[in-house]
Amino acid sequence: QVQLVESGGGLVQAGGSLRLSCVASGSMFGINDMAWHRQAPGKEREWVATINSGGATNYAGAVKGRFTISRDNSKNTVFLQMNSLKPEDTAVYYCNALVNVYTGLKPYWGQGTQVTVTS
């Protein structure tokens, strides 16, 4: 069983920064892609950013140039550095990982962490 635990959410003023972390633990061989998604109240969950096992990244247009996704494979951790935050970034942020559990790749999700940006 694999567990993902997010941290780093909170309240920040527009223009400020936050750094989210997500640590994966449990029985696993390795982790393939890792990603961040977010969901605002009454909205669909949307993809934010992805980083593959080789370090290649992709970003949603709304966050490109402001957010940076990174990973530390030795610690099974993915980060999301969020700069120049806007009120529109307010949402629950979820980490996601495609985990090698020996029988194949299986997706796991964290519980989410609240990010609130005030104007």
C-alpha positions in Angstrom: 0.0 0.0 0.0 1.2 3.5 -0.9 0.4 6.7 0.8 0.9 10.3 -0.5 1.0 13.1 2.0 0.9 16.8 1.0 2.0 19.8 3.0 2.8 23.5 2.5 -0.7 24.9 1.8 -1.9 27.9 3.5 -3.0 31.5 3.2 -1.0 34.0 1.1 -1.5 37.4 -0.4 -1.7 38.0 -4.1 1.8 38.2 -5.6 3.2 36.0 -2.9 4.7 32.5 -3.0 4.1 29.0 -1.5 5.9 25.7 -1.9 3.9 22.5 -1.8 5.5 19.2 -1.0 4.2 15.6 -1.4 5.9 12.6 0.0 5.2 9.0 -1.1 5.7 6.1 1.2 4.9 2.4 1.4 5.7 -0.7 -0.6 6.9 0.4 -4.0 9.7 -0.3 -6.5 9.7 3.2 -7.9 7.7 6.1 -9.2 7.0 7.1 -12.7 5.2 10.4 -13.5 4.3 12.7 -10.6 1.8 15.6 -11.0 -0.2 18.2 -9.3 -3.9 18.9 -9.8 -6.3 21.4 -8.2 -10.0 21.9 -7.6 -11.8 25.0 -6.7 -15.3 24.9 -5.1 -17.9 24.1 -7.7 -15.3 23.6 -10.4 -13.9 20.5 -12.2 -10.6 19.2 -11.0 -7.9 20.5 -13.4 -4.4 19.4 -14.1 -1.7 21.8 -13.1 1.8 20.3 -13.9 3.5 17.0 -14.5 7.1 15.8 -14.1 8.2 12.5 -15.5 10.9 10.1 -14.2 13.5 11.8 -16.3 12.7 15.3 -15.1 10.8 16.6 -18.1 8.0 18.9 -17.2 4.7 20.2 -18.6 2.5 22.9 -17.3 -1.1 24.1 -17.7 -1.3 27.4 -19.5 -2.7 29.2 -16.5 0.4 28.5 -14.4 3.2 28.4 -17.0 5.9 30.9 -16.0 4.7 31.2 -12.4 4.8 27.6 -11.1 7.7 25.1 -11.1 7.3 21.4 -10.5 10.4 19.4 -9.3 11.1 16.1 -7.6 13.7 14.5 -5.4 13.7 10.8 -6.3 15.9 9.9 -3.3 13.1 11.1 -1.0 10.1 10.1 -3.1 9.0 13.7 -3.1 7.5 16.1 -5.6 7.3 19.8 -5.1 5.3 22.7 -6.5 6.9 26.1 -6.2 4.1 28.7 -6.8 5.2 32.3 -7.4 3.2 35.4 -8.3 0.1 33.8 -6.9 -3.3 35.1 -8.0 -6.7 34.8 -6.3 -7.7 32.5 -9.2 -5.1 30.0 -7.9 -7.2 29.4 -4.8 -8.1 25.7 -4.7 -7.4 22.4 -3.0 -4.2 21.1 -4.5 -3.7 17.3 -4.9 -0.6 15.4 -5.7 -0.7 12.4 -7.9 1.9 9.7 -8.6 2.1 6.8 -11.0 3.7 4.1 -8.8 5.4 0.9 -9.7 4.0 -1.7 -7.4 5.7 -4.7 -9.1 2.5 -5.8 -10.9 2.5 -2.6 -12.9 1.9 1.1 -12.6 -0.9 2.3 -10.4 -2.1 5.8 -9.8 -2.2 7.2 -6.2 -3.6 10.5 -4.9 -3.0 12.5 -1.8 -5.7 14.0 0.4 -5.2 17.5 -0.8 -4.0 20.7 0.8 -5.8 24.1 0.7 -4.2 27.1 -0.9 -6.0 30.4 -0.5 -4.8 33.6 -2.2 -6.2 36.9 -1.0 -6.5 40.1 -3.0 
